[in-house]
C-alpha cells in the first residue's frame, strides 16, 4: 500500500513510497517523472487569490498542464470507484455504498448531500460509460 510520511511541521518534507503492486498502470511513476506531481502541488500551494498567480506565464502554463493531467486521471479513478462501490452494493446490500454515502464522500461540506443524489448518479453513469458498460 502507498506509504506517505509527512514531516512534523507545516513546512518541510514528505516521503512517498510505493511498489509496482500499488501502481500497476504506472500513473504515480509518470506523475513523478513527467513533473506533473510537482506542477500540481505547486499550483495547489500558489499563495495568491483566485484569478491571480505568483507564477510566470510559462510556469503557470506548466502548472495548468500538470493540473489537467492529474484531473484527467483522478476523474477516471473517481468514476471507477463509484462503479466499484455501487456494484458491491448491488451484489450485497451490506457492502459498497449507498447513494447518500457516496454523496457524503464526494461533497462532505454540503449540509444536505442527499439532494446531490442525481449529481452522484450522473458521475456514476459516466464511470460506467468509461468502463464500457451502458448506464442502467
Z-matrix of the N, CA and C atoms (Angstrom, degrees):
N
C 1 1.443
C 2 1.527 1 108.93
N 3 1.295 2 115.76 1 145.57
C 4 1.455 3 122.91 2 178.31
C 5 1.511 4 109.86 3 -53.94
N 6 1.330 5 116.55 4 136.10
C 7 1.453 6 121.69 5 -177.54
C 8 1.530 7 108.84 6 -122.90
N 9 1.328 8 117.01 7 121.44
C 10 1.457 9 121.88 8 178.64
C 11 1.516 10 108.01 9 -120.01
N 12 1.324 11 115.73 10 125.62
C 13 1.461 12 121.91 11 -179.33
C 14 1.526 13 108.98 12 -118.14
N 15 1.344 14 118.61 13 99.33
C 16 1.465 15 119.62 14 177.78
C 17 1.522 16 111.12 15 -79.65
N 18 1.340 17 114.35 16 160.07
C 19 1.459 18 118.53 17 173.69
C 20 1.526 19 107.88 18 -75.64
N 21 1.299 20 116.74 19 173.62
C 22 1.462 21 121.67 20 -176.46
C 23 1.529 22 113.46 21 -85.12
N 24 1.323 23 118.23 22 -3.75
C 25 1.451 24 120.75 23 -176.12
C 26 1.520 25 110.68 24 -117.63
N 27 1.338 26 116.02 25 170.03
C 28 1.457 27 119.97 26 179.15
C 29 1.519 28 112.65 27 -71.93
N 30 1.317 29 117.37 28 -25.07
C 31 1.462 30 118.85 29 173.64
C 32 1.523 31 106.77 30 -122.52
N 33 1.280 32 115.52 31 133.31
C 34 1.458 33 118.12 32 -176.99
C 35 1.500 34 110.79 33 168.65
N 36 1.303 35 116.42 34 -138.09
C 37 1.450 36 121.75 35 -175.85
C 38 1.523 37 110.07 36 -127.53
N 39 1.307 38 114.79 37 163.24
C 40 1.451 39 120.58 38 167.51
C 41 1.511 40 107.97 39 -144.71
N 42 1.302 41 114.62 40 154.81
C 43 1.455 42 121.73 41 -177.99
C 44 1.520 43 107.95 42 -120.35
N 45 1.316 44 115.99 43 133.84
C 46 1.459 45 121.91 44 176.84
C 47 1.520 46 107.00 45 -119.35
N 48 1.314 47 116.63 46 129.53
C 49 1.457 48 119.95 47 175.93
C 50 1.521 49 108.96 48 -132.78
N 51 1.333 50 115.59 49 148.00
C 52 1.454 51 120.98 50 -179.88
C 53 1.514 52 109.25 51 -155.01
N 54 1.317 53 114.69 52 167.23
C 55 1.455 54 121.52 53 176.15
C 56 1.524 55 108.31 54 -114.19
N 57 1.315 56 116.63 55 172.35
C 58 1.472 57 120.49 56 175.69
C 59 1.524 58 111.61 57 -57.67
N 60 1.315 59 116.75 58 -34.60
C 61 1.466 60 120.46 59 179.20
C 62 1.527 61 111.49 60 -64.58
N 63 1.339 62 117.57 61 -30.88
C 64 1.459 63 121.81 62 178.42
C 65 1.524 64 111.64 63 -74.67
N 66 1.322 65 117.70 64 -25.99
C 67 1.462 66 122.91 65 -173.25
C 68 1.528 67 110.34 66 -135.80
N 69 1.345 68 117.50 67 60.84
C 70 1.463 69 119.47 68 -173.79
C 71 1.532 70 113.97 69 -62.75
N 72 1.315 71 118.18 70 -28.39
C 73 1.463 72 120.36 71 -179.88
C 74 1.526 73 112.63 72 -93.00
N 75 1.323 74 117.62 73 -2.87
C 76 1.448 75 121.78 74 175.67
C 77 1.518 76 115.99 75 77.45
N 78 1.341 77 117.77 76 16.97
C 79 1.464 78 120.11 77 -178.82
C 80 1.533 79 112.44 78 -65.77
N 81 1.328 80 117.08 79 -42.17
C 82 1.462 81 119.18 80 178.51
C 83 1.527 82 111.02 81 -63.26
N 84 1.321 83 115.08 82 -45.08
C 85 1.462 84 120.00 83 -179.86
C 86 1.522 85 110.66 84 -61.39
N 87 1.335 86 117.03 85 -44.87
C 88 1.456 87 120.79 86 179.83
C 89 1.531 88 111.06 87 -66.05
N 90 1.340 89 117.47 88 -40.70
C 91 1.465 90 120.42 89 177.77
C 92 1.521 91 110.49 90 -59.02
N 93 1.301 92 116.43 91 -38.88
C 94 1.465 93 121.24 92 -179.28
C 95 1.532 94 111.78 93 -74.81
N 96 1.312 95 117.02 94 -51.17
C 97 1.466 96 120.14 95 -174.10
C 98 1.530 97 112.92 96 -73.07
N 99 1.322 98 118.27 97 -28.40
C 100 1.468 99 120.81 98 178.59
C 101 1.526 100 112.51 99 -89.10
N 102 1.330 101 117.30 100 0.29
C 103 1.461 102 120.95 101 177.01
C 104 1.519 103 115.22 102 83.25
N 105 1.348 104 117.25 103 4.75
C 106 1.467 105 119.52 104 -177.80
C 107 1.525 106 112.39 105 -69.28
N 108 1.305 107 117.23 106 -37.53
C 109 1.466 108 119.59 107 178.99
C 110 1.527 109 109.84 108 -63.92
N 111 1.307 110 116.80 109 -46.62
C 112 1.465 111 120.89 110 179.04
C 113 1.532 112 110.77 111 -61.91
N 114 1.331 113 117.20 112 -46.13
C 115 1.460 114 120.61 113 -179.00
C 116 1.518 115 112.67 114 -63.54
N 117 1.336 116 116.48 115 -41.64
C 118 1.458 117 119.99 116 179.51
C 119 1.529 118 110.94 117 -66.91
N 120 1.330 119 116.94 118 -40.47
C 121 1.469 120 119.95 119 177.84
C 122 1.527 121 111.34 120 -66.43
N 123 1.334 122 116.80 121 -38.12
C 124 1.467 123 119.57 122 176.56
C 125 1.523 124 110.55 123 -63.53
N 126 1.327 125 117.02 124 -41.45
C 127 1.466 126 120.75 125 178.60
C 128 1.531 127 110.51 126 -64.33
N 129 1.315 128 116.31 127 -41.45
C 130 1.464 129 120.83 128 179.73
C 131 1.525 130 111.23 129 -64.46
N 132 1.316 131 116.55 130 -35.14
C 133 1.465 132 121.17 131 -176.14
C 134 1.528 133 113.57 132 -89.46
N 135 1.329 134 117.95 133 -3.75
C 136 1.469 135 120.42 134 -178.47
C 137 1.534 136 108.59 135 -56.54
N 138 1.327 137 117.79 136 119.06
C 139 1.463 138 120.91 137 -168.96
C 140 1.526 139 115.86 138 -83.00
N 141 1.314 140 118.80 139 12.69
C 142 1.452 141 119.47 140 -175.99
C 143 1.521 142 112.31 141 -96.62
N 144 1.337 143 115.45 142 170.95
C 145 1.463 144 121.28 143 -179.08
C 146 1.521 145 110.46 144 -72.55
N 147 1.336 146 114.66 145 164.07
C 148 1.462 147 120.95 146 178.60
C 149 1.528 148 109.34 147 -57.04
N 150 1.322 149 115.87 148 135.74
C 151 1.446 150 120.84 149 -179.97
C 152 1.514 151 113.50 150 88.02
N 153 1.312 152 117.52 151 0.68
C 154 1.460 153 122.81 152 179.20
C 155 1.528 154 107.90 153 -128.87
N 156 1.321 155 115.66 154 162.73
C 157 1.460 156 120.22 155 173.90
C 158 1.520 157 109.42 156 -151.79
N 159 1.302 158 115.85 157 146.75
C 160 1.466 159 121.14 158 175.68
C 161 1.523 160 110.59 159 -84.29
N 162 1.330 161 116.87 160 -8.15
C 163 1.466 162 122.03 161 -177.10
C 164 1.527 163 111.09 162 -79.77
N 165 1.333 164 115.04 163 155.18
C 166 1.467 165 119.92 164 170.59
C 167 1.524 166 107.55 165 -70.11
N 168 1.326 167 117.24 166 169.67
C 169 1.466 168 120.40 167 178.50
C 170 1.529 169 111.15 168 -58.63
N 171 1.329 170 117.16 169 -44.84
C 172 1.471 171 120.85 170 -179.70
C 173 1.523 172 110.87 171 -63.65
N 174 1.333 173 117.04 172 -42.64
C 175 1.469 174 120.37 173 178.06
C 176 1.521 175 110.50 174 -64.25
N 177 1.326 176 116.37 175 -43.48
C 178 1.464 177 120.08 176 -179.09
C 179 1.522 178 111.34 177 -62.82
N 180 1.347 179 117.71 178 -39.52
C 181 1.465 180 120.62 179 177.09
C 182 1.522 181 111.11 180 -65.43
N 183 1.328 182 117.45 181 -41.89
C 184 1.473 183 120.47 182 177.00
C 185 1.519 184 110.51 183 -61.85
N 186 1.320 185 117.04 184 -42.86
C 187 1.468 186 121.05 185 179.11
C 188 1.521 187 110.67 186 -64.22
N 189 1.324 188 116.36 187 -41.69
C 190 1.461 189 120.40 188 178.57
C 191 1.521 190 111.00 189 -60.99
N 192 1.351 191 117.11 190 -43.97
C 193 1.473 192 120.03 191 176.74
C 194 1.526 193 110.83 192 -59.73
N 195 1.331 194 115.86 193 -42.78
C 196 1.465 195 119.74 194 -179.42
C 197 1.521 196 111.98 195 -65.99
N 198 1.318 197 116.04 196 -43.08
C 199 1.469 198 119.91 197 178.35
C 200 1.524 199 110.02 198 -61.34
N 201 1.340 200 117.30 199 -43.68
C 202 1.468 201 120.07 200 -179.96
C 203 1.523 202 111.03 201 -64.87
N 204 1.327 203 117.61 202 -40.52
C 205 1.469 204 120.99 203 178.59
C 206 1.533 205 109.64 204 -59.77
N 207 1.338 206 115.34 205 -46.01
C 208 1.471 207 119.59 206 179.87
C 209 1.530 208 110.64 207 -65.51
N 210 1.336 209 117.13 208 -43.89
C 211 1.471 210 120.37 209 179.74
C 212 1.521 211 111.55 210 -59.13
N 213 1.325 212 117.24 211 -44.26
C 214 1.469 213 120.30 212 179.75
C 215 1.526 214 111.02 213 -56.07
N 216 1.313 215 116.06 214 -47.70
C 217 1.463 216 119.50 215 -178.60
C 218 1.524 217 112.24 216 -71.15
N 219 1.311 218 116.71 217 -38.71
C 220 1.469 219 119.88 218 179.77
C 221 1.529 220 111.81 219 -69.79
N 222 1.327 221 117.99 220 -35.75
C 223 1.469 222 119.80 221 176.51
C 224 1.520 223 110.78 222 -65.36
N 225 1.339 224 117.05 223 -40.07
C 226 1.470 225 119.83 224 175.50
C 227 1.522 226 110.68 225 -62.49
N 228 1.346 227 115.51 226 -41.32
C 229 1.465 228 119.75 227 -179.67
C 230 1.521 229 110.96 228 -66.80
N 231 1.350 230 116.88 229 -40.03
C 232 1.466 231 120.17 230 176.33
C 233 1.528 232 109.99 231 -58.08
N 234 1.332 233 117.28 232 -45.76
C 235 1.463 234 120.51 233 178.75
C 236 1.514 235 112.00 234 -61.01
N 237 1.324 236 116.45 235 -42.38
C 238 1.466 237 120.44 236 179.89
C 239 1.527 238 110.98 237 -63.95
N 240 1.334 239 116.89 238 -40.32
C 241 1.469 240 120.34 239 179.16
C 242 1.528 241 111.29 240 -67.64
N 243 1.326 242 117.04 241 -40.54
C 244 1.470 243 120.16 242 177.25
C 245 1.525 244 110.61 243 -60.72
N 246 1.319 245 116.59 244 -45.34
C 247 1.464 246 120.73 245 179.99
C 248 1.527 247 110.24 246 -63.63
N 249 1.328 248 117.22 247 -45.68
C 250 1.470 249 120.32 248 -178.57
C 251 1.532 250 111.09 249 -61.77
N 252 1.318 251 116.83 250 -44.58
C 253 1.471 252 119.61 251 -178.25
C 254 1.522 253 112.05 252 -67.47
N 255 1.325 254 117.65 253 -37.71
C 256 1.475 255 119.70 254 177.74
C 257 1.524 256 110.74 255 -72.71
N 258 1.346 257 118.24 256 -37.32
C 259 1.466 258 120.46 257 176.92
C 260 1.524 259 110.13 258 -60.66
N 261 1.323 260 116.88 259 -42.68
C 262 1.474 261 120.07 260 178.26
C 263 1.522 262 110.42 261 -62.44
N 264 1.335 263 117.43 262 -41.55
C 265 1.462 264 121.30 263 179.51
C 266 1.529 265 110.30 264 -64.11
N 267 1.346 266 116.40 265 -40.39
C 268 1.469 267 120.11 266 179.32
C 269 1.525 268 111.21 267 -64.08
N 270 1.335 269 116.74 268 -36.00
C 271 1.461 270 121.24 269 -179.59
C 272 1.518 271 112.22 270 -77.76
N 273 1.329 272 117.34 271 -32.06
C 274 1.462 273 122.09 272 -177.16
C 275 1.532 274 108.21 273 -150.48
N 276 1.325 275 117.64 274 109.54
C 277 1.466 276 120.52 275 -176.61
C 278 1.533 277 114.66 276 -57.81
N 279 1.318 278 117.78 277 -16.85
C 280 1.465 279 120.49 278 178.52
C 281 1.531 280 111.79 279 -89.61
N 282 1.333 281 117.38 280 -5.83
C 283 1.462 282 121.44 281 -177.34
C 284 1.527 283 110.18 282 -110.55
N 285 1.312 284 115.83 283 179.05
C 286 1.452 285 120.36 284 176.00
C 287 1.510 286 112.72 285 64.74
N 288 1.332 287 115.91 286 -143.90
C 289 1.461 288 120.01 287 -176.52
C 290 1.517 289 110.57 288 -146.79
N 291 1.326 290 114.75 289 143.66
C 292 1.466 291 120.68 290 174.79
C 293 1.524 292 108.90 291 -77.43
N 294 1.327 293 116.42 292 168.77
C 295 1.463 294 119.86 293 175.71
C 296 1.530 295 110.12 294 -60.09
N 297 1.322 296 117.06 295 -39.75
C 298 1.470 297 120.42 296 178.78
C 299 1.524 298 111.15 297 -64.70
N 300 1.341 299 117.33 298 -40.92
C 301 1.475 300 120.87 299 176.84
C 302 1.529 301 110.52 300 -59.76
N 303 1.325 302 115.36 301 -44.13
C 304 1.464 303 119.93 302 -179.53
C 305 1.527 304 110.82 303 -65.17
N 306 1.323 305 116.94 304 -41.80
C 307 1.469 306 120.74 305 178.55
C 308 1.521 307 110.65 306 -61.82
N 309 1.336 308 116.98 307 -41.96
C 310 1.469 309 120.30 308 178.63
C 311 1.533 310 111.35 309 -65.02
N 312 1.328 311 116.47 310 -36.32
C 313 1.473 312 120.05 311 179.03
C 314 1.531 313 111.24 312 -70.10
N 315 1.327 314 116.73 313 -39.23
C 316 1.458 315 120.84 314 -177.20
C 317 1.524 316 113.17 315 -80.39
N 318 1.322 317 116.37 316 -32.18
C 319 1.469 318 120.62 317 -175.07
C 320 1.526 319 110.17 318 -131.76
N 321 1.326 320 117.50 319 64.43
C 322 1.467 321 120.29 320 -173.12
C 323 1.525 322 114.31 321 -64.30
N 324 1.327 323 117.90 322 -21.76
C 325 1.458 324 119.10 323 -178.72
C 326 1.517 325 112.92 324 -88.15
N 327 1.325 326 117.35 325 -8.22
C 328 1.458 327 119.47 326 -179.15
C 329 1.530 328 109.21 327 -74.70
N 330 1.333 329 117.84 328 128.87
C 331 1.469 330 119.58 329 -177.80
C 332 1.532 331 113.15 330 -67.88
N 333 1.338 332 117.22 331 -21.57
C 334 1.459 333 120.82 332 -179.79
C 335 1.526 334 109.61 333 -135.98
N 336 1.355 335 117.26 334 73.78
C 337 1.460 336 119.27 335 -175.56
C 338 1.526 337 113.23 336 -63.97
N 339 1.321 338 118.47 337 -20.96
C 340 1.459 339 120.61 338 179.76
C 341 1.535 340 110.84 339 -59.89
N 342 1.329 341 116.90 340 -31.48
C 343 1.462 342 119.36 341 -179.90
C 344 1.528 343 111.57 342 -68.12
N 345 1.329 344 116.64 343 -13.18
C 346 1.462 345 121.88 344 -179.27
C 347 1.529 346 112.34 345 -92.89
N 348 1.322 347 116.90 346 9.95
C 349 1.464 348 121.44 347 -177.14
C 350 1.529 349 111.88 348 -53.19
N 351 1.328 350 117.41 349 -45.19
C 352 1.469 351 119.17 350 -177.45
C 353 1.528 352 110.90 351 -66.88
N 354 1.330 353 117.55 352 -34.10
C 355 1.467 354 120.46 353 176.80
C 356 1.525 355 110.09 354 -65.35
N 357 1.326 356 116.75 355 -41.52
C 358 1.467 357 121.28 356 178.12
C 359 1.526 358 110.11 357 -65.87
N 360 1.316 359 116.35 358 -40.12
C 361 1.463 360 119.48 359 178.68
C 362 1.525 361 111.43 360 -65.17
N 363 1.324 362 117.52 361 -34.14
C 364 1.463 363 121.02 362 176.22
C 365 1.528 364 110.48 363 -65.70
N 366 1.330 365 117.06 364 -43.13
C 367 1.462 366 120.89 365 176.29
C 368 1.527 367 110.93 366 -62.45
N 369 1.328 368 116.23 367 -39.93
C 370 1.467 369 121.85 368 177.91
C 371 1.526 370 110.01 369 -62.41
N 372 1.328 371 117.19 370 -45.07
C 373 1.470 372 121.21 371 179.64
C 374 1.528 373 110.31 372 -61.77
N 375 1.324 374 117.54 373 -38.42
C 376 1.466 375 120.60 374 177.08
C 377 1.528 376 110.05 375 -64.31
N 378 1.322 377 116.82 376 -38.96
C 379 1.460 378 121.12 377 176.54
C 380 1.519 379 111.72 378 -63.03
N 381 1.331 380 116.22 379 -41.21
C 382 1.465 381 119.74 380 176.82
C 383 1.529 382 111.00 381 -61.26
N 384 1.333 383 115.99 382 -44.34
C 385 1.476 384 119.57 383 179.78
C 386 1.532 385 110.71 384 -61.52
N 387 1.338 386 117.38 385 -42.33
C 388 1.474 387 120.45 386 178.85
C 389 1.527 388 110.57 387 -62.75
N 390 1.334 389 116.16 388 -30.55
C 391 1.460 390 120.72 389 179.31
C 392 1.535 391 111.85 390 -83.18
N 393 1.339 392 116.67 391 -0.47
C 394 1.454 393 120.25 392 -179.83
C 395 1.506 394 113.55 393 79.54
N 396 1.322 395 115.93 394 20.19
C 397 1.468 396 121.14 395 179.81
C 398 1.525 397 108.13 396 -114.93
N 399 1.329 398 117.04 397 130.60
C 400 1.469 399 118.02 398 178.85
C 401 1.533 400 110.88 399 -69.69
N 402 1.339 401 116.82 400 138.39
C 403 1.469 402 118.70 401 175.53
C 404 1.518 403 110.42 402 -61.45
N 405 1.333 404 115.82 403 146.03
C 406 1.468 405 119.32 404 -177.62
C 407 1.506 406 110.49 405 -86.28
